[in-house]
């Protein structure tokens, strides 16, 4: 099920469970991406979070920098400060041409034994926090539902497979991509070719276009906006948990629309203490176990200025 494809499949959450499970097995065992429709998340919730994103990104840079991303990976990530240097899919030397605001789980205080624990940073912007928190609540419920179907589609037999997601690592990212310049160099991306490192990604996007998914032969297939849908894809941790039965697929963003592009990806991942390994029912293990938090720390330190180890004489992040 890893052959070539020319379009992204559509999966209807209202289908009967046997049909839904088989559709997941085919889509995520091959393409690794799908449009999920009839998902039950009200359009108003998505509209509100896009409105919050547009208003936030329209603020002066100095105001956005008041909530600059911190070591707990919460806050504003300015243009040109993240680079997919760990990708094996392209030679990437230029930072991603995007800016974003990152929200994660709202911890009242940071837990010293838990990587990326802490409270969120909130801008002084009316309606911003409620819009994001409402969105996270709705998408967390949908992600759990999708993950249950995904495990079933992969043949997972472990009754405790969902336990690492009882207290998940969650991320809601409000992304703003400026238009690519007409004379764009070939290695300048909105988001360089990469695979997501977590479990599930649920993406809401505007109609500017620019998202592309790579086929096994190296071709790039457009994934434009489909009204009323989320683009859902598998990350590396879910690929490992399902022993490769579900596929983490490379993708990229190049904004050639001539206008700003906005998207709101939601990432639903296991708790950072989770030892990620192939689950029972998925066959002879093809992946070695790893601790998600340790993997995550290495990824963030490689890709983000805010997570670079500090200079000698100061504590590392």
C-alpha positions in Angstrom: 0.0 0.0 0.0 2.9 2.3 -0.6 2.4 2.9 -4.3 2.2 6.2 -6.2 -0.8 8.5 -5.7 -2.1 11.6 -7.5 -4.6 12.9 -5.0 -5.4 13.0 -1.3 -8.2 10.6 -0.3 -11.3 11.8 1.5 -12.5 10.0 4.6 -16.0 10.5 6.0 -16.2 10.1 9.8 -20.0 9.3 9.3 -19.2 6.1 7.5 -20.1 2.8 9.3 -17.1 1.7 11.4 -16.0 -1.2 9.2 -15.9 1.1 6.1 -14.2 3.8 8.1 -11.5 1.5 9.5 -10.8 0.1 6.0 -10.6 3.6 4.6 -8.0 4.6 7.3 -6.0 1.4 6.6 -5.8 2.2 2.9 -5.2 6.0 3.3 -2.7 5.9 6.0 -1.0 2.8 5.0 -0.3 4.4 1.6 -0.7 8.1 1.2 -0.3 9.0 4.9 -2.6 11.9 4.4 -6.4 12.3 4.1 -9.1 14.9 4.1 -11.4 14.1 7.1 -15.0 15.4 6.7 -18.2 15.1 8.8 -15.9 15.4 11.8 -18.3 17.1 14.1 -16.3 20.3 14.8 -18.4 23.4 14.3 -17.1 25.7 11.6 -17.6 28.6 14.0 -14.9 27.3 16.2 -12.4 27.2 13.3 -13.5 30.6 12.0 -12.9 32.1 15.5 -9.4 30.7 15.7 -8.5 32.0 12.2 -9.8 35.4 13.2 -7.7 35.3 16.3 -4.6 34.3 14.2 -5.1 37.1 11.7 -5.5 39.7 14.4 -2.5 38.5 16.3 -0.2 38.4 13.3 -1.4 41.9 12.2 0.1 43.4 15.5 3.4 45.3 15.5 6.4 43.0 15.9 7.3 44.6 19.2 3.9 43.7 20.7 4.2 40.1 19.4 7.7 39.8 20.9 6.3 40.5 24.3 5.2 36.9 24.2 8.2 35.5 22.3 8.5 31.7 22.5 10.1 30.5 25.6 11.9 27.3 26.7 8.6 25.6 27.2 7.8 26.3 23.5 4.9 28.6 24.1 4.5 32.0 22.5 5.4 33.8 19.3 7.9 32.3 16.9 9.2 35.1 14.6 9.8 34.8 10.9 13.2 33.2 10.1 13.9 31.6 13.4 13.0 27.9 12.7 14.8 25.7 10.2 14.2 22.1 9.3 17.9 21.2 9.6 17.1 17.6 10.6 15.3 16.8 7.4 16.8 14.2 5.0 14.5 15.2 2.2 16.2 18.3 1.0 19.3 20.4 1.5 17.9 23.1 3.8 20.1 26.1 4.8 17.4 28.8 4.9 14.9 29.3 7.7 11.3 28.5 7.1 9.4 31.6 5.8 6.7 31.6 8.4 5.8 33.1 11.7 3.6 31.5 14.3 2.0 31.5 17.7 2.3 28.3 19.7 -0.1 27.2 22.4 0.4 23.9 24.4 -1.2 22.3 27.4 -2.1 24.9 30.0 -0.1 23.9 33.1 -0.6 26.2 36.0 3.0 25.8 37.0 6.0 24.1 35.3 6.7 20.5 36.5 10.5 20.1 36.9 10.4 16.4 35.8 8.3 17.0 32.7 9.9 18.5 29.5 7.9 21.4 28.0 5.7 21.7 31.0 4.4 25.2 31.9 1.7 27.8 31.5 1.0 29.4 28.1 1.9 33.0 27.3 -1.2 35.0 26.2 -1.2 38.3 24.3 -3.4 41.1 25.5 -5.9 40.6 22.7 -9.7 40.4 23.3 -11.1 37.0 22.6 -7.8 35.4 21.7 -7.4 32.9 24.6 -11.1 31.7 24.6 -10.9 31.1 20.9 -7.8 29.0 21.1 -8.9 27.0 24.2 -12.3 26.2 22.6 -10.5 25.0 19.5 -8.1 22.8 21.5 -11.0 21.2 23.4 -12.9 20.4 20.2 -9.8 19.1 18.3 -8.6 17.0 21.2 -11.9 15.1 21.2 -11.7 14.6 17.5 -8.1 13.5 17.6 -8.9 10.8 20.2 -11.7 9.5 18.0 -9.4 9.4 15.0 -6.6 7.8 16.9 -8.9 5.0 18.0 -9.8 4.3 14.4 -6.2 4.5 13.4 -5.1 1.9 16.0 -7.9 -0.4 14.9 -6.9 0.0 11.3 -3.3 -0.9 12.1 -4.4 -4.1 13.9 -3.3 -2.9 17.4 -4.5 -5.4 20.1 -3.2 -3.7 23.2 -6.2 -2.5 25.3 -4.0 0.2 26.9 -2.8 1.7 23.6 -4.6 5.0 24.3 -3.0 5.4 27.8 -0.1 7.6 26.6 -2.7 10.0 25.4 -4.6 10.3 28.7 -2.5 13.4 29.3 -1.3 14.1 25.8 1.3 16.5 24.5 -0.8 19.0 22.5 0.2 21.9 20.3 -2.0 24.4 18.5 0.0 26.5 16.1 -1.3 29.7 14.4 0.8 30.0 11.2 1.3 33.0 8.9 3.2 32.5 5.7 4.0 35.6 3.7 3.9 35.2 -0.1 7.1 33.8 -1.6 9.0 36.3 -3.6 8.7 36.1 -7.5 12.4 35.3 -7.7 12.2 32.6 -5.0 15.4 30.5 -4.7 14.8 26.8 -5.0 15.7 26.2 -1.3 13.4 28.8 0.1 10.3 27.3 1.6 7.4 28.4 3.7 7.9 25.0 5.4 10.8 22.9 4.2 10.1 19.2 3.3 9.7 17.2 6.5 7.7 14.6 8.3 5.8 15.4 11.5 7.5 14.0 14.6 4.4 13.3 16.7 1.3 11.1 16.4 -1.5 12.9 14.6 -1.7 16.3 12.9 -5.1 17.9 12.2 -4.8 20.9 9.9 -7.2 23.7 9.1 -6.0 25.9 6.2 -7.2 28.8 4.2 -7.6 28.8 0.4 -4.2 30.3 -0.5 -2.8 26.8 -1.2 0.8 25.8 -1.0 0.6 22.5 1.0 2.1 19.6 -1.0 2.6 15.9 -0.1 5.4 13.8 -1.5 4.8 10.5 -3.2 7.1 7.5 -2.8 8.6 8.3 -6.2 9.4 11.9 -5.2 6.6 13.7 -7.0 4.7 16.5 -5.1 0.9 16.4 -4.9 -1.1 19.5 -4.0 -3.4 19.4 -1.0 -5.6 22.5 -1.4 -8.3 23.5 1.0 -11.4 21.4 1.0 -14.3 23.2 2.7 -15.4 21.7 5.9 -12.5 19.3 6.2 -9.3 18.8 8.2 -6.2 17.6 6.5 -5.1 14.7 8.8 -1.7 13.1 8.6 0.4 10.6 10.6 3.6 11.5 12.4 6.7 9.5 13.2 5.5 8.4 16.7 2.3 6.9 15.3 4.3 5.3 12.5 6.5 3.7 15.2 3.6 2.7 17.4 1.9 0.9 14.5 5.2 -0.6 13.4 5.1 1.2 10.1 1.6 0.0 9.2 0.6 3.7 9.2 2.9 6.0 7.3 4.5 9.4 8.2 4.7 11.1 4.8 6.9 14.0 3.8 5.2 17.3 3.0 6.1 21.0 2.5 4.6 24.4 2.0 5.5 26.9 -0.7 3.2 29.9 -0.8 3.0 31.0 -4.4 -0.5 32.6 -4.0 0.8 36.2 -4.0 -0.9 36.8 -0.7 -0.6 35.8 2.9 -1.4 32.2 3.8 -2.9 31.2 7.2 -3.1 27.7 8.6 -3.8 26.2 12.1 -2.3 22.8 12.6 -3.2 20.9 15.8 -0.7 18.2 16.9 -1.9 15.4 19.2 1.0 13.4 20.6 1.8 11.1 23.5 2.9 12.3 26.9 6.6 13.2 26.9 7.5 10.3 29.3 6.0 7.7 26.9 8.4 5.0 25.7 7.3 4.7 22.1 7.6 1.2 20.5 5.6 -1.0 18.2 2.3 -2.1 19.8 1.1 -5.6 20.1 -0.8 -6.8 17.0 1.4 -5.0 14.6 4.0 -7.7 13.9 7.6 -8.2 14.6 9.0 -4.9 15.8 10.8 -2.9 13.1 11.6 0.1 15.3 13.7 0.4 18.5 12.0 1.9 21.5 12.6 5.6 22.3 11.4 8.1 24.9 9.3 10.7 23.2 10.5 13.6 25.4 14.2 12.8 24.6 13.4 12.7 20.9 11.4 15.9 21.1 14.2 17.8 22.9 16.7 16.8 20.1 14.2 17.9 17.4 13.5 21.3 19.0 17.1 22.1 19.8 18.1 21.4 16.2 15.3 23.4 14.6 14.6 26.4 16.9 16.7 29.3 18.0 14.9 29.5 21.3 15.9 25.9 22.1 19.6 26.0 21.2 21.8 25.0 24.2 23.1 28.1 25.9 26.7 29.2 25.9 29.2 27.9 28.5 28.6 29.3 31.9 24.8 29.2 31.5 22.3 26.5 32.0 21.3 24.5 29.0 17.7 24.5 27.9 
